[in-house]
Amino acid sequence: MTDDSVPPHPALEKLEPWFAQMHVQLFDTLQQAQAAVDEAERTGQDLDVSCEYYQQLQRDFKVTVASFPAENHFTLPMIKRTQALEESESGLRLHLAQVWAAAVCTLTLHRMLSAVPLELADDENITGELKMKAAMHYAMWQHLLSDA
């Protein structure tokens, strides 16, 4: 029996620990967002500013934006709208927490995509799933901002 699998690209092998860390962060963000929804459902009220999930998603958004090279990136208008929504303090905090979660996921996935070597960026076997998830979270982010 022969092994027909293609050996991983050396540049991707070097990035694997970082990609694994980014996937854990994505999972944590989605868990925090679900916990925020669960908290609002449990209490029947909007999230309090002291809610740990609300605070964590806010921190995650700020850290992600600070570490994301957003200059001239197509997400820059969305980042600015999200920041303006936060500053306005209008609307439900649960909604803002969901906006932050969608933003963090989108930006993290785009950061991961930008780390893929250019010669591999168009290989759907390598980037297809990341592109699909990035598009899905971006659409959710847009939808949530349009509801604000």
C-alpha positions as semicolon CSV with decimal commas, in nm:
position;residue;x (nm);y (nm);z (nm)
1;M;0,000;0,000;0,000
2;T;0,142;0,337;-0,099
3;D;0,092;0,671;0,066
4;D;-0,052;0,906;-0,197
5;S;-0,072;1,204;0,036
6;V;0,121;1,513;-0,058
7;P;0,376;1,624;0,201
8;P;0,286;1,957;0,362
9;H;0,449;2,269;0,226
10;P;0,745;2,368;0,450
11;A;0,611;2,722;0,499
12;L;0,277;2,581;0,617
13;E;0,449;2,339;0,853
14;K;0,622;2,633;1,021
15;L;0,288;2,813;1,055
16;E;0,101;2,512;1,196
17;P;0,142;2,604;1,568
18;W;0,025;2,958;1,496
19;F;-0,271;2,832;1,290
20;A;-0,364;2,597;1,574
21;Q;-0,354;2,890;1,819
22;M;-0,575;3,098;1,586
23;H;-0,826;2,812;1,562
24;V;-0,841;2,792;1,942
25;Q;-0,901;3,168;1,956
26;L;-1,183;3,134;1,701
27;F;-1,340;2,858;1,907
28;D;-1,308;3,065;2,226
29;T;-1,471;3,366;2,055
30;L;-1,764;3,157;1,939
31;Q;-1,800;3,009;2,288
32;Q;-1,802;3,357;2,444
33;A;-2,067;3,474;2,195
34;Q;-2,286;3,173;2,271
35;A;-2,239;3,224;2,644
36;A;-2,351;3,588;2,603
37;V;-2,668;3,474;2,424
38;D;-2,729;3,211;2,692
39;E;-2,685;3,473;2,966
40;A;-2,937;3,708;2,804
41;E;-3,184;3,423;2,759
42;R;-3,133;3,306;3,117
43;T;-3,195;3,649;3,267
44;G;-3,446;3,770;3,011
45;Q;-3,253;4,098;2,998
46;D;-2,979;4,261;2,799
47;L;-2,621;4,195;2,906
48;D;-2,483;4,407;3,185
49;V;-2,157;4,592;3,111
50;S;-2,000;4,385;3,389
51;C;-2,092;4,057;3,216
52;E;-1,770;3,860;3,171
53;Y;-1,866;3,748;2,817
54;Y;-1,943;4,103;2,710
55;Q;-1,613;4,228;2,853
56;Q;-1,414;3,941;2,699
57;L;-1,560;3,996;2,351
58;Q;-1,489;4,368;2,381
59;R;-1,126;4,295;2,475
60;D;-1,095;4,039;2,196
61;F;-1,223;4,291;1,942
62;K;-0,981;4,561;2,057
63;V;-0,683;4,324;2,060
64;T;-0,774;4,177;1,722
65;V;-0,813;4,519;1,560
66;A;-0,484;4,636;1,714
67;S;-0,302;4,333;1,571
68;F;-0,473;4,341;1,231
69;P;-0,310;4,535;0,946
70;A;-0,635;4,707;0,851
71;E;-0,492;4,998;0,653
72;N;-0,633;4,974;0,301
73;H;-0,802;4,644;0,388
74;F;-1,160;4,604;0,267
75;T;-1,275;4,549;0,627
76;L;-1,163;4,894;0,745
77;P;-1,510;5,055;0,698
78;M;-1,667;4,769;0,896
79;I;-1,410;4,809;1,174
80;K;-1,489;5,181;1,192
81;R;-1,866;5,115;1,197
82;T;-1,819;4,862;1,477
83;Q;-1,613;5,110;1,678
84;A;-1,875;5,382;1,619
85;L;-2,149;5,145;1,734
86;E;-1,955;5,078;2,054
87;E;-1,895;5,448;2,115
88;S;-2,260;5,538;2,059
89;E;-2,369;5,308;2,343
90;S;-2,705;5,275;2,170
91;G;-2,877;4,946;2,117
92;L;-2,850;4,620;2,301
93;R;-2,519;4,513;2,450
94;L;-2,597;4,156;2,341
95;H;-2,615;4,278;1,982
96;L;-2,283;4,459;2,019
97;A;-2,127;4,144;2,166
98;Q;-2,244;3,951;1,861
99;V;-2,102;4,220;1,630
100;W;-1,768;4,195;1,809
101;A;-1,767;3,816;1,779
102;A;-1,838;3,827;1,404
103;A;-1,568;4,093;1,360
104;V;-1,309;3,897;1,558
105;C;-1,379;3,581;1,361
106;T;-1,367;3,763;1,026
107;L;-1,045;3,947;1,103
108;T;-0,876;3,638;1,249
109;L;-0,961;3,432;0,942
110;H;-0,832;3,706;0,710
111;R;-0,516;3,728;0,915
112;M;-0,472;3,353;0,872
113;L;-0,534;3,380;0,497
114;S;-0,276;3,657;0,468
115;A;-0,018;3,433;0,636
116;V;-0,047;3,169;0,365
117;P;0,244;3,202;0,120
118;L;0,136;3,374;-0,204
119;E;0,220;3,073;-0,417
120;L;-0,033;2,868;-0,217
121;A;-0,307;3,131;-0,171
122;D;-0,510;3,017;-0,472
123;D;-0,491;2,647;-0,384
124;E;-0,845;2,565;-0,271
125;N;-0,718;2,257;-0,085
126;I;-0,518;2,489;0,137
127;T;-0,727;2,806;0,161
128;G;-1,076;2,700;0,051
129;E;-1,219;2,635;0,396
130;L;-1,061;2,949;0,544
131;K;-1,206;3,159;0,259
132;M;-1,550;3,005;0,304
133;K;-1,551;3,066;0,680
134;A;-1,416;3,420;0,636
135;A;-1,695;3,498;0,388
136;M;-1,956;3,350;0,621
137;H;-1,840;3,554;0,923
138;Y;-1,804;3,868;0,711
139;A;-2,164;3,829;0,590
140;M;-2,279;3,786;0,950
141;W;-2,081;4,094;1,055
142;Q;-2,242;4,296;0,772
143;H;-2,587;4,168;0,866
144;L;-2,543;4,252;1,233
145;L;-2,419;4,603;1,151
146;S;-2,712;4,659;0,918
147;D;-2,945;4,571;1,208
148;A;-2,778;4,828;1,436
